[in-house]
Amino acid sequence: MPRTIEELATMLSKRDGISYEDELAAIRDAAAEMEFAFYNGDLNRAEDILRTSLSLEPDYLDIFIF
């Protein structure tokens, strides 16, 4: 399992067949939305963003908690 956003971008770019840069941009957009949800105490919303924006399970939330 990836431990950083950069490692995640590499993994997802291969999975999705898009460039690393495009994937990294999508991850950063999702991360900003999840950060807002975290700060508002809405972990369920953060999980939904991860699932819908990046097609990832909640197991990957650890990468976004900093």
C-alpha positions as CSV (number, residue, x, y, z in Angstrom):
1,M,0.0,0.0,0.0
2,P,1.3,3.5,-0.8
3,R,2.4,5.6,2.1
4,T,2.6,9.0,0.4
5,I,0.4,11.0,-2.0
6,E,3.2,10.7,-4.6
7,E,3.2,6.9,-4.3
8,L,-0.6,6.9,-4.5
9,A,-0.5,9.0,-7.7
10,T,2.0,6.5,-9.3
11,M,-0.3,3.6,-8.4
12,L,-3.5,5.3,-9.6
13,S,-2.0,6.6,-12.8
14,K,-1.2,3.1,-13.8
15,R,-4.6,1.8,-12.7
16,D,-6.5,4.6,-14.5
17,G,-4.2,4.9,-17.5
18,I,-3.6,8.6,-17.1
19,S,-0.5,10.7,-16.6
20,Y,1.1,11.0,-13.2
21,E,0.6,14.8,-13.2
22,D,-3.1,14.5,-14.0
23,E,-3.6,11.9,-11.2
24,L,-1.6,14.0,-8.8
25,A,-3.9,17.0,-9.5
26,A,-7.0,14.8,-9.0
27,I,-5.6,13.6,-5.7
28,R,-4.8,17.1,-4.5
29,D,-8.3,18.2,-5.4
30,A,-9.8,15.3,-3.4
31,A,-7.4,16.0,-0.6
32,A,-8.5,19.6,-0.3
33,E,-12.2,18.4,-0.1
34,M,-11.3,15.8,2.5
35,E,-9.4,18.3,4.6
36,F,-12.5,20.5,4.7
37,A,-14.6,17.5,5.8
38,F,-12.0,16.4,8.4
39,Y,-11.9,19.9,9.9
40,N,-15.7,19.9,10.1
41,G,-15.7,16.6,11.9
42,D,-17.4,14.7,9.0
43,L,-15.3,11.6,8.6
44,N,-18.2,10.0,6.6
45,R,-18.0,12.8,4.0
46,A,-14.2,12.3,3.8
47,E,-14.7,8.6,3.1
48,D,-17.4,9.4,0.4
49,I,-15.0,11.8,-1.3
50,L,-12.3,9.2,-1.3
51,R,-14.7,6.6,-2.7
52,T,-16.3,8.8,-5.4
53,S,-13.4,11.0,-6.5
54,L,-10.6,8.4,-6.4
55,S,-12.5,5.1,-6.3
56,L,-10.6,4.0,-3.2
57,E,-11.7,2.3,0.0
58,P,-11.4,4.1,3.4
59,D,-8.2,2.1,4.1
60,Y,-6.4,4.8,2.1
61,L,-7.5,7.7,4.4
62,D,-4.3,7.3,6.4
63,I,-2.4,8.9,3.5
64,F,-4.4,12.0,3.7
65,I,-4.2,12.6,7.5
66,F,-1.3,15.0,8.2
